[in-house]
Amino acid sequence: MSDCITKIAIWLVLLGAGPAFGEPAAKLSAARSVEVFQGEIVELKISGQGLSAVEAKMGAERIPFYPGTAGVFTALAGVDLEAAPGWAKVPVKATTRAGTHRQTRIMLKIKAKSFQQESFSVPTEFEPFSSEVLERIRREQKQFSSVFAVSAPQRLWDGPFLSPVAGGVTSPFGFRRVINGIPRAPHTGVDLKAPLGTEVLAANHGRVALVGDFFFSGKSLVLDHGGGLYTTYFHLAEFKVDTGSEIRKGDVIALSGMTGRVTGPHLHWGARINGARVNPFELVEKLARSSESPRQSNARAGGGEN
């Protein structure tokens, strides 16, 4: 597939305002359907004459659009790494400055992605789980769910995201894991090489939504970047910020460690958007490409100008 599949711009054009009495209402038209793989993100762009707000939904999750230059509204949508392959409908509603509403839908073709499998062992004291441990795990899962349910309405992030540490990937996103011989949930983030005490940087602007110590993820931190977009940082040794702190891209937010259910020091970095667990490096790579000028993009792709 060409690069346009992994970085899609959906242009929905409002064709005429039809202000006079009796004239037909303006129409929204989708330029194309979208193909996106499990665990990836897609950029949606909508333009139209006189638009004041645009919003879409993917399942029960809201996908907000934010105004940019030249009347263009932009949003990011994610597809969970365990989403069922096939077609998904994304209803879109646009509102004009005159207060009229226009509706259409985008069809997402969710494509299966092949993930590798890895096996490893952890200390036996982690399992079998006692009833007390199981109750703690359930309580902590609810705590994370409540955090992911409330996001700042405004977009706090700006431009491409940064990798929080300089170390390479030691365990990729989406790996199907077998722990102590038992198949487990897929790896919902990436493990990055980070010796004990490595400074962990904020991937983008945001607000600290959670700091705490948890059974599986150890000392953990969640950043809310607004509009339902979060990044997560697990197995930390020390926090450098508090819940509610306003953070800028590149700020030191923690030191890496090996707390929780781990076999050695590293940083687990994850991302969620509109409820979907996605590869955080999608926010680094695709947003970097989307910030390029058309001339830069064509040069990188080896194409010419249209």
C-alpha positions in Angstrom: 0.0 0.0 0.0 1.2 3.5 -0.6 1.9 5.9 2.2 -1.5 7.5 1.7 -3.1 4.4 3.3 -1.1 4.8 6.6 -1.6 8.5 6.6 -5.0 9.3 5.3 -6.6 12.7 4.9 -10.4 12.6 4.6 -11.8 15.7 2.9 -15.5 16.3 3.4 -16.4 19.3 1.4 -19.4 21.5 2.1 -20.8 22.3 -1.4 -22.4 25.7 -1.3 -24.3 27.4 1.6 -27.7 27.6 0.0 -28.7 30.8 2.0 -31.7 31.8 0.0 -35.2 30.6 0.9 -36.2 27.5 -1.0 -32.7 26.6 -2.2 -31.6 23.0 -1.6 -29.5 22.3 1.5 -25.8 22.0 1.1 -24.4 18.5 1.1 -21.5 16.8 2.7 -19.6 14.3 0.6 -16.8 11.9 1.7 -13.9 11.8 -0.7 -13.0 8.2 0.1 -13.2 5.3 2.5 -10.2 4.6 4.8 -8.0 1.5 5.3 -6.3 1.2 8.6 -4.5 -1.6 10.4 -5.2 -2.9 13.9 -3.3 -0.8 16.5 -2.7 2.1 14.1 -4.0 5.7 13.9 -5.5 7.6 11.0 -5.7 11.4 10.5 -9.1 12.8 9.4 -9.4 16.2 7.8 -12.7 17.9 7.0 -13.1 21.2 5.2 -16.2 23.2 4.3 -17.6 26.6 3.8 -18.7 28.3 7.0 -18.1 25.3 9.3 -17.9 26.1 13.1 -17.7 22.6 14.6 -17.2 19.0 13.5 -17.6 15.8 15.5 -17.6 12.1 14.7 -18.2 8.9 16.6 -16.5 5.5 16.4 -18.6 3.0 18.3 -19.5 4.7 21.6 -16.4 6.9 21.5 -16.5 10.5 20.5 -13.9 11.7 17.9 -13.5 15.5 18.2 -12.2 17.7 15.4 -10.2 20.8 15.9 -10.0 23.9 13.6 -6.8 24.5 11.7 -5.8 26.8 8.9 -7.8 27.6 5.8 -11.1 26.3 7.3 -9.8 22.7 7.8 -10.8 20.7 10.8 -8.5 17.8 11.8 -8.9 14.8 14.1 -7.1 11.6 15.0 -8.8 8.3 15.3 -7.3 5.0 16.5 -8.1 1.4 15.9 -7.6 -1.0 18.8 -5.0 -3.7 18.3 -7.7 -6.3 18.9 -10.4 -4.7 16.8 -12.3 -7.1 14.6 -11.2 -6.8 11.0 -13.9 -5.6 8.6 -15.8 -2.4 7.9 -16.7 0.2 10.6 -19.1 3.1 10.2 -17.9 6.5 11.5 -20.9 9.0 11.5 -19.8 12.6 11.1 -21.8 15.7 12.0 -20.7 19.2 10.9 -22.3 22.4 12.2 -22.1 25.7 10.3 -21.8 29.2 11.8 -25.5 29.7 10.9 -26.4 26.8 13.1 -27.4 24.3 10.5 -26.2 20.7 10.7 -24.8 18.4 7.9 -24.2 14.7 8.3 -22.3 12.0 6.5 -20.3 9.0 7.4 -16.8 7.6 6.8 -16.3 3.9 6.2 -13.2 2.5 7.9 -11.8 -0.8 6.6 -10.0 -2.3 9.5 -7.3 -4.7 8.4 -5.7 -7.5 10.3 -2.1 -7.1 11.3 0.3 -9.9 12.0 1.9 -9.7 15.4 4.7 -11.8 16.7 4.6 -14.0 19.8 7.1 -14.1 22.6 7.5 -16.3 25.7 9.1 -15.4 29.0 8.9 -16.2 32.7 8.4 -14.0 35.8 9.0 -14.8 39.5 6.6 -17.4 40.9 5.5 -15.1 43.7 3.4 -13.2 41.2 1.1 -16.2 40.7 -1.1 -18.0 41.4 -2.9 -14.9 42.5 -4.5 -14.8 46.0 -8.0 -13.5 46.4 -6.5 -10.3 47.9 -4.3 -9.8 44.9 -7.2 -10.4 42.5 -9.3 -7.8 44.3 -6.4 -5.4 44.1 -6.1 -6.0 40.3 -9.8 -5.4 39.8 -9.7 -2.2 41.8 -6.7 -0.9 39.9 -8.3 -1.8 36.5 -11.4 0.3 37.5 -9.0 3.2 38.5 -7.4 3.2 35.1 -10.8 3.0 33.4 -12.1 6.0 35.3 -9.0 8.0 34.3 -9.4 7.1 30.6 -13.1 8.1 30.7 -12.5 11.8 31.4 -10.3 13.8 29.0 -9.7 17.5 28.6 -12.1 18.7 25.8 -9.5 20.9 24.2 -6.5 19.6 22.3 -3.4 20.1 24.5 -0.8 18.4 22.3 1.0 20.1 19.4 2.9 18.6 16.5 4.7 15.2 16.5 5.2 13.3 19.7 8.6 12.5 21.2 10.0 9.2 22.3 10.2 9.5 26.1 13.7 7.9 26.3 16.5 7.5 23.7 16.8 3.7 24.1 15.6 1.3 21.4 12.6 -1.1 21.5 13.2 -4.3 23.5 9.6 -5.6 23.2 7.5 -4.3 20.3 3.8 -3.3 20.3 1.2 -6.0 19.9 3.3 -9.0 20.8 1.2 -12.0 21.8 2.8 -13.0 25.1 3.1 -16.4 26.8 4.0 -15.9 30.5 5.2 -18.9 32.5 3.7 -21.1 29.7 0.2 -19.4 29.8 -1.1 -17.3 26.9 -1.8 -13.7 28.1 -3.2 -10.5 26.8 -1.2 -8.8 24.0 1.4 -6.2 24.7 -0.4 -2.9 24.5 2.6 -0.7 24.5 6.3 -0.8 23.6 9.1 -1.6 26.0 12.1 0.8 25.6 15.6 0.2 26.8 16.1 2.4 29.9 18.7 1.8 32.6 17.7 2.5 36.2 17.3 6.2 36.8 17.0 7.3 33.1 15.1 10.6 32.8 11.6 10.0 31.2 10.3 12.8 29.1 6.8 13.9 28.4 5.9 12.8 24.8 3.9 16.0 24.3 2.0 18.8 26.1 -0.7 17.6 28.5 -1.9 17.2 32.0 -0.9 14.5 34.6 -4.1 12.4 34.9 -2.7 9.7 37.2 0.4 8.8 39.3 0.3 5.6 41.4 1.8 2.3 42.3 0.1 -0.7 40.7 0.4 -4.5 40.8 1.3 -5.1 37.2 2.6 -1.8 36.0 4.4 -0.7 39.1 4.9 3.0 39.5 2.8 4.4 36.7 2.0 7.8 35.2 -0.7 8.8 32.7 -0.7 12.0 30.6 -3.9 13.3 29.2 -3.2 15.2 25.9 -6.8 16.2 25.4 -9.6 15.0 23.1 -9.4 11.4 24.4 -5.7 11.0 23.7 -3.4 9.6 26.5 0.1 8.3 26.8 1.2 5.9 29.6 4.5 5.4 31.4 5.0 2.2 33.5 7.6 0.5 35.8 9.0 3.9 37.0 11.4 4.3 39.9 10.5 7.9 40.8 7.9 10.6 39.9 9.0 14.1 39.1 5.4 15.6 38.8 2.1 15.4 40.6 -1.4 14.6 39.5 -3.0 17.6 37.9 0.4 19.2 36.8 0.4 20.9 33.4 3.3 19.4 31.4 5.2 20.6 28.3 6.6 18.4 25.6 10.1 17.3 26.7 9.6 17.9 30.4 11.2 15.3 32.8 8.2 13.6 34.4 9.9 10.6 36.0 12.9 8.3 36.3 12.8 4.8 34.8 12.9 1.7 37.0 11.8 -1.9 37.3 8.7 -1.7 39.6 5.7 -4.0 39.1 5.6 -7.2 37.1 9.0 -7.0 35.3 12.1 -9.1 34.7 14.5 -6.1 34.4 14.7 -2.3 34.1 12.9 -0.7 31.2 10.2 1.8 30.3 6.8 0.5 29.0 5.3 3.3 26.9 1.7 3.1 25.7 -1.0 5.3 24.0 -4.8 5.4 23.9 -7.0 7.4 21.6 -10.8 7.3 21.5 -10.6 4.2 23.7 -8.3 2.3 21.3 -4.9 0.9 22.4 -2.5 1.9 19.6 1.2 1.8 19.0 2.6 5.0 20.5 5.2 5.4 17.8 2.3 6.0 15.4 2.1 9.4 17.2 5.8 10.0 16.5 6.0 8.9 12.9 2.7 9.7 11.3 2.3 13.1 13.0 5.8 14.0 11.8 4.8 13.2 8.3 1.5 15.1 8.5 3.4 18.2 9.6 5.5 18.2 6.5 4.8 20.7 3.7 3.4 19.1 0.4 6.8 19.7 -1.2 8.6 17.9 1.6 6.2 15.0 1.5 6.5 14.6 -2.2 10.3 14.8 -2.0 10.4 12.1 0.7 8.0 9.9 -1.4 10.0 10.5 -4.6 6.9 12.0 -6.3 6.3 15.2 -8.1 3.9 18.0 -7.5 0.4 17.7 -8.9 
